[in-house]
Amino acid sequence: MKRRSFIKRSCLVCAGLVAGTSVLTLLEGCATAKIQKVSVVNKVISIDAALCNELQKVLVLRTDDLEYDVLLYYVSNANYSAVLLKCTHYDNPVFVNNKEVFCPSHGSKFDYTGKVLTEPATQSLKSFKVKLDNQTIKINIS
Protein backbone atom coordinates (compact mmCIF):
# COMPACT_ATOMS: atom_id res chain seq x y z
CA MET A 1 0.00 0.00 0.00
CA LYS A 2 1.33 3.41 -0.88
CA ARG A 3 2.07 5.86 1.91
CA ARG A 4 -0.46 8.43 0.65
CA SER A 5 -3.25 5.83 0.45
CA PHE A 6 -2.43 4.55 3.96
CA ILE A 7 -2.55 8.05 5.46
CA LYS A 8 -5.83 8.83 3.67
CA ARG A 9 -7.50 5.63 4.94
CA SER A 10 -6.18 6.18 8.46
CA CYS A 11 -7.59 9.71 8.51
CA LEU A 12 -10.98 8.50 7.27
CA VAL A 13 -11.12 5.82 9.99
CA CYS A 14 -10.20 8.37 12.69
CA ALA A 15 -12.76 10.89 11.41
CA GLY A 16 -15.44 8.18 11.41
CA LEU A 17 -14.63 7.22 15.00
CA VAL A 18 -14.75 10.86 16.15
CA ALA A 19 -18.04 11.50 14.33
CA GLY A 20 -19.59 8.30 15.70
CA THR A 21 -18.59 9.15 19.27
CA SER A 22 -19.98 12.68 18.89
CA VAL A 23 -23.32 11.40 17.61
CA LEU A 24 -23.62 8.89 20.46
CA THR A 25 -22.88 11.64 23.00
CA LEU A 26 -25.57 13.86 21.47
CA LEU A 27 -28.10 11.05 21.43
CA GLU A 28 -27.37 10.18 25.07
CA GLY A 29 -28.05 13.82 26.04
CA CYS A 30 -31.39 13.69 24.23
CA ALA A 31 -32.49 10.37 25.69
CA THR A 32 -36.02 10.56 26.98
CA ALA A 33 -37.60 9.00 30.02
CA LYS A 34 -39.66 5.85 29.91
CA ILE A 35 -43.29 6.53 28.91
CA GLN A 36 -46.13 4.77 30.73
CA LYS A 37 -49.70 4.82 29.42
CA VAL A 38 -52.11 5.46 32.32
CA SER A 39 -55.79 6.13 33.00
CA VAL A 40 -57.45 8.85 35.02
CA VAL A 41 -60.21 7.80 37.42
CA ASN A 42 -62.03 10.53 39.38
CA LYS A 43 -59.23 13.02 38.52
CA VAL A 44 -56.56 10.71 39.98
CA ILE A 45 -53.77 8.85 38.21
CA SER A 46 -52.82 5.69 40.12
CA ILE A 47 -49.59 3.89 39.34
CA ASP A 48 -47.61 1.06 40.92
CA ALA A 49 -44.73 2.51 42.97
CA ALA A 50 -42.40 -0.14 41.52
CA LEU A 51 -42.45 1.79 38.21
CA CYS A 52 -40.89 4.93 39.71
CA ASN A 53 -38.23 4.40 42.36
CA GLU A 54 -34.53 4.85 43.21
CA LEU A 55 -33.47 3.00 40.07
CA GLN A 56 -36.07 4.48 37.67
CA LYS A 57 -36.41 8.03 39.05
CA VAL A 58 -38.13 9.62 36.06
CA LEU A 59 -41.31 8.41 34.39
CA VAL A 60 -43.49 10.15 31.80
CA LEU A 61 -47.19 9.40 32.20
CA ARG A 62 -49.41 9.61 29.12
CA THR A 63 -53.20 9.65 29.27
CA ASP A 64 -55.99 10.42 26.82
CA ASP A 65 -57.57 12.67 29.46
CA LEU A 66 -54.81 15.31 29.38
CA GLU A 67 -53.49 17.31 26.44
CA TYR A 68 -49.94 17.15 27.85
CA ASP A 69 -47.96 14.36 29.53
CA VAL A 70 -47.17 14.33 33.24
CA LEU A 71 -43.66 13.83 34.61
CA LEU A 72 -43.45 11.72 37.75
CA TYR A 73 -40.14 12.10 39.59
CA TYR A 74 -38.88 10.06 42.54
CA VAL A 75 -37.33 12.67 44.86
CA SER A 76 -36.49 10.47 47.87
CA ASN A 77 -37.97 7.77 50.08
CA ALA A 78 -41.80 7.98 49.65
CA ASN A 79 -41.47 11.51 48.23
CA TYR A 80 -42.53 12.19 44.63
CA SER A 81 -43.05 15.18 42.38
CA ALA A 82 -45.47 15.37 39.44
CA VAL A 83 -45.57 18.20 36.89
CA LEU A 84 -47.44 18.90 33.67
CA LEU A 85 -45.09 18.84 30.68
CA LYS A 86 -46.41 22.14 29.31
CA CYS A 87 -44.06 25.12 29.06
CA THR A 88 -45.14 28.13 31.09
CA HIS A 89 -43.58 30.47 28.52
CA TYR A 90 -45.82 29.74 25.50
CA ASP A 91 -47.81 26.59 26.35
CA ASN A 92 -45.63 24.34 24.19
CA PRO A 93 -44.97 20.72 25.14
CA VAL A 94 -41.69 20.19 26.97
CA PHE A 95 -39.54 17.09 26.87
CA VAL A 96 -37.45 15.12 29.34
CA ASN A 97 -33.85 14.05 28.84
CA ASN A 98 -31.39 12.39 31.20
CA LYS A 99 -30.73 15.58 33.20
CA GLU A 100 -33.59 18.09 32.80
CA VAL A 101 -36.87 19.11 31.20
CA PHE A 102 -36.52 21.38 28.18
CA CYS A 103 -38.64 23.36 25.74
CA PRO A 104 -37.30 23.03 22.20
CA SER A 105 -39.28 26.06 21.01
CA HIS A 106 -37.50 28.80 22.98
CA GLY A 107 -34.86 27.03 25.07
CA SER A 108 -36.43 27.15 28.54
CA LYS A 109 -35.11 24.49 30.91
CA PHE A 110 -36.59 23.12 34.12
CA ASP A 111 -35.45 20.64 36.74
CA TYR A 112 -37.46 17.45 37.28
CA THR A 113 -39.58 19.16 39.96
CA GLY A 114 -40.57 21.88 37.47
CA LYS A 115 -38.41 24.76 38.74
CA VAL A 116 -37.04 27.09 36.06
CA LEU A 117 -33.33 26.61 35.33
CA THR A 118 -33.06 28.67 32.13
CA GLU A 119 -35.37 31.42 30.87
CA PRO A 120 -37.33 32.72 28.91
CA ALA A 121 -39.86 30.85 31.07
CA THR A 122 -40.11 32.55 34.47
CA GLN A 123 -42.74 30.36 36.15
CA SER A 124 -42.35 26.77 37.31
CA LEU A 125 -44.23 23.99 35.56
CA LYS A 126 -47.70 23.24 36.95
CA SER A 127 -47.38 20.71 39.75
CA PHE A 128 -49.83 18.14 41.12
CA LYS A 129 -50.30 16.70 44.59
CA VAL A 130 -48.77 13.25 44.94
CA LYS A 131 -49.18 10.74 47.73
CA LEU A 132 -48.05 7.19 48.30
CA ASP A 133 -50.83 4.87 49.45
CA ASN A 134 -49.39 1.42 50.26
CA GLN A 135 -47.50 0.63 47.04
CA THR A 136 -49.62 2.88 44.82
CA ILE A 137 -48.64 6.41 43.80
CA LYS A 138 -51.69 8.65 43.46
CA ILE A 139 -51.52 11.90 41.50
CA ASN A 140 -54.42 14.31 41.88
CA ILE A 141 -54.74 16.16 38.56
CA SER A 142 -57.57 18.51 39.52
N, C-alpha and C positions, 0 to 999 in steps of 0.2 A: 504494500500500500504506500502510495506517495505521501510525503510529509504534509503537503497542503490538504489532501483529502482527509488524512487522519485528524488534523487540527479542526477542519470544518465539521466532521462528524462528532468529535469530542465537544465542540462548542454547542452543537445542536442538542446533544444529549443533556448537557448541563443546563441549557436554557429550558428544555422540557421539564427537567426536575424542578427548577426554580418556579416555573409557571404552575406546575402541578401542585407544589407545596403552597403557593400563594392562593390558588383556588380553593384548596381544602381548608385553609385558614379562614378565608372569607365565608365559606359555607358553614363552618363550625360556629362562627359569630352570628350567623343568621338562623341557626337551628331553632325550631319552634318547640313549644311545650307539647306534651301529649294532649290530644283532644278527646274528651269523653262526652258522648251524647247522653243527655239527661232529660227528665221530664219535670214539669212544675205541677205540684198539687197544692191547691189552696195557698198560692203565692210562696211556696217553699220548695227549694231544691234539696233533695235528700240524696246523699252519696255515701258509700261505704268508706270509712276512714282509712282502710288499707290502700285506697287508691291515691291518697295524698298524705305523705308521711316524711320522715327524716331522709329517706332514700329518694323519693319522688316528691320534691317540695313544691313543684309548680304543675298545675293542671288546668287546662282550658275546658270550660264547660259550655256545651252548645245545646241550645234548646229551641224548638220552634216557637216558643212563647215570647222570646225576646229578640229584638232586632240585632243586638250585639251579643257577643260571647261574654262569659264571666270568667275571670281569673281567680282560681282558688290557690292560695299560697299558705304552706305550712310554715308558721313563724317559729314556734317552739312547742314543747310538750302541751298538747291539748289547746293550743292557741293558733287560730287560723285567721286569714284575711281574705275577703272576697271583694273584687272590684269589677265594675262594668268596663269592658274594653272599648270605650267610646271616648275619643279625645275631647277634652274640655275646651280646646282652642277653637275648633270648627266642626265638631260632631262627626269627625271621620273615625273609621275603625282603627284601632291600634293593635299592634302585634307584639308577641312575646318572643324574646330570644333567650340565650343561655345566661344573660346577665341583667336584663332590663325589659321594660315595656317601651315601645317606640311608635311614633306616628310618622309614617313615610311621607305624608303630605307636606308637613312644614318642619319636621325635625324635632318635635317635642319628645322628651324622654321622661319616663317615670320609673320609680322603683316598683317592686312587686306589690307593695302595699298601696300604690297609687299616688305617692307623693311626687311632686314635680322635681326632676333633676335638671332638665334643660328646657328653657323657654323656646317658643313663644307661649306655650300654655302657662297659665299662672295659677290655675286651680287644680287641686288633686282630682284624680278619677273618682267617680261616684262609688261609694263603698256600701256594702250590705252587712247586716248583722249576721254573725256566724256563731253557732254553738255546737258543741259535741254532746250528743245524747247516746250513751253507751258507745257503740262503735259506728254510729251514724253521724255524719256532718250534716247539719241543717242550715241552709242559707235562706234567710227571709228576704225576698226580692221586692217587697212592697215599699 
